[in-house]
């Protein structure tokens, strides 16, 4: 949680995650044509766009975007917070130039043609929308208020008993 500069109130921190794919055997210029299509889109819409884009770069960029979404889910799980994947959007995405493979091809009259095989580094970052982060914080605060005091302890005990009953029923069904 961070403090809001104007009000001084605590604002929830939006969950951010990124993924990188390095040394992709593709020209960065060709990959940038596809990455420009998804910049700023919701994650689900970006996946849909990439699925139906007829460029070879779309496969690799879709893979990186799926990885970034999975990283956001993992980060939220470790923090003990719930994350609505539908509220993620592509906040930053770019393609950098990787190393170049320098090659030589034989040419007529004993000469040689030099050429380069280019590689690219693809980076995609996803962020939770700020309104979703605020809603998530409100739900967490309401849950914290509910779990205080004697009533909260009773509620926790009931949940534990229900969980035990479900486990025993499942064990009986398997046997």
C-alpha positions in Angstrom: 0.0 0.0 0.0 1.2 3.5 -0.9 0.0 6.8 0.3 -1.9 9.0 -2.1 0.1 12.3 -2.6 -2.9 14.6 -2.4 -5.2 13.0 0.2 -2.6 11.2 2.3 -4.9 8.1 2.3 -3.6 4.6 1.8 -4.0 3.5 -1.8 -3.8 -0.2 -2.7 -0.8 -1.2 -4.8 -1.7 -2.6 -8.1 -0.2 -6.0 -8.9 2.4 -5.8 -11.7 4.3 -8.5 -13.4 6.5 -8.9 -16.4 8.0 -11.6 -18.7 10.9 -11.6 -21.1 11.8 -13.8 -24.0 15.4 -13.3 -25.1 17.3 -14.3 -28.3 14.2 -14.9 -30.4 15.4 -15.7 -34.0 13.5 -12.8 -35.6 14.1 -9.3 -36.7 13.1 -6.8 -34.0 11.5 -4.6 -36.7 9.1 -7.4 -37.6 8.3 -8.2 -34.0 7.6 -4.5 -33.3 4.9 -4.5 -35.9 3.0 -7.1 -33.8 3.8 -5.7 -30.4 2.4 -2.3 -31.4 -1.0 -4.0 -31.9 -1.4 -5.0 -28.2 0.1 -2.0 -26.3 -2.4 -0.7 -23.8 -5.0 -3.4 -24.4 -6.7 -5.6 -21.8 -4.8 -8.9 -21.5 -7.7 -11.0 -22.7 -8.2 -8.8 -25.7 -4.5 -8.8 -26.5 -4.4 -12.7 -26.4 -7.4 -12.7 -28.7 -5.7 -10.3 -31.1 -2.5 -12.3 -31.1 -4.3 -15.6 -31.7 -5.7 -14.3 -35.0 -2.7 -12.2 -36.2 -1.1 -13.8 -39.3 2.5 -13.0 -38.3 5.1 -15.4 -37.1 6.0 -13.0 -34.2 2.5 -13.3 -32.8 3.2 -16.9 -31.5 6.2 -15.8 -29.5 4.6 -12.6 -28.2 1.5 -14.6 -27.1 3.7 -17.0 -25.2 5.4 -14.1 -23.4 2.0 -12.4 -22.6 0.7 -15.7 -21.1 3.8 -16.0 -19.0 3.4 -12.4 -17.7 -0.2 -13.2 -16.7 0.9 -16.3 -14.9 3.6 -14.3 -13.1 0.9 -11.9 -12.0 -1.2 -14.7 -10.6 1.7 -16.2 -8.8 2.7 -12.8 -7.3 -0.8 -12.3 -6.1 -0.9 -15.8 -4.6 2.3 -15.2 -2.7 1.0 -11.9 -1.3 -2.2 -13.7 -0.2 -4.4 -11.5 -2.3 -7.0 -12.4 -4.9 -6.4 -11.3 -8.5 -9.0 -10.9 -11.2 -7.2 -11.8 -14.4 -9.9 -10.0 -16.4 -8.7 -6.7 -14.9 -5.1 -7.1 -16.2 -3.9 -4.9 -19.1 -0.7 -4.6 -21.0 1.0 -1.6 -19.4 4.4 -1.8 -21.2 5.6 -3.9 -24.1 8.6 -3.4 -26.3 11.2 -5.3 -28.4 14.9 -4.7 -28.1 17.6 -5.8 -30.5 19.5 -8.9 -29.5 22.8 -10.2 -30.7 23.5 -10.5 -34.4 24.8 -13.7 -35.9 27.3 -12.8 -38.6 27.5 -15.3 -41.4 29.3 -15.5 -44.7 28.0 -17.0 -48.0 30.2 -17.9 -50.9 29.9 -15.6 -53.9 31.2 -15.8 -57.5 34.9 -15.3 -58.4 36.1 -16.4 -54.9 34.4 -13.5 -53.1 32.1 -13.8 -50.0 28.8 -12.1 -49.2 28.4 -11.1 -45.5 25.0 -11.2 -43.9 23.5 -11.0 -40.4 20.9 -13.1 -38.7 19.1 -10.8 -36.3 17.7 -11.7 -32.9 15.2 -9.9 -30.6 14.4 -9.6 -26.9 10.7 -9.3 -26.2 9.4 -7.7 -22.9 5.7 -7.6 -21.9 4.5 -6.1 -18.6 1.0 -6.4 -17.3 -0.6 -4.4 -14.5 -3.9 -4.7 -12.6 -6.3 -1.8 -13.3 -6.4 0.7 -10.4 -10.1 0.4 -9.9 -9.8 -3.4 -9.5 -7.0 -2.8 -7.0 -9.2 -0.5 -5.0 -12.1 -3.0 -5.0 -9.7 -5.7 -3.9 -8.5 -3.5 -1.0 -12.1 -2.8 0.1 -13.0 -6.5 0.2 -9.9 -7.3 2.2 -10.7 -4.5 4.7 -14.3 -5.8 5.0 -13.0 -9.3 5.6 -10.6 -8.0 8.3 -13.4 -6.2 10.1 -15.6 -9.4 10.0 -12.9 -11.5 11.4 -12.3 -9.3 14.5 -13.5 -10.2 18.0 -15.6 -13.2 19.2 -17.8 -13.3 16.1 -14.8 -13.5 13.9 -13.3 -16.4 15.9 -16.6 -18.3 15.7 -16.8 -17.7 11.9 -13.2 -19.0 11.5 -14.0 -22.1 13.6 -17.1 -22.8 11.5 -15.1 -22.6 8.3 -12.5 -25.0 9.7 -15.3 -27.5 10.7 -16.9 -27.3 7.3 -13.5 -27.9 5.7 -13.0 -31.0 7.9 -16.4 -32.4 7.0 -15.8 -32.0 3.3 -12.4 -33.8 3.6 -14.0 -36.7 5.4 -16.8 -37.0 2.9 -14.2 -37.1 0.0 -12.2 -39.7 1.9 -15.3 -41.9 2.3 -16.2 -41.6 -1.4 -12.7 -42.7 -2.5 -12.8 -45.7 -0.2 
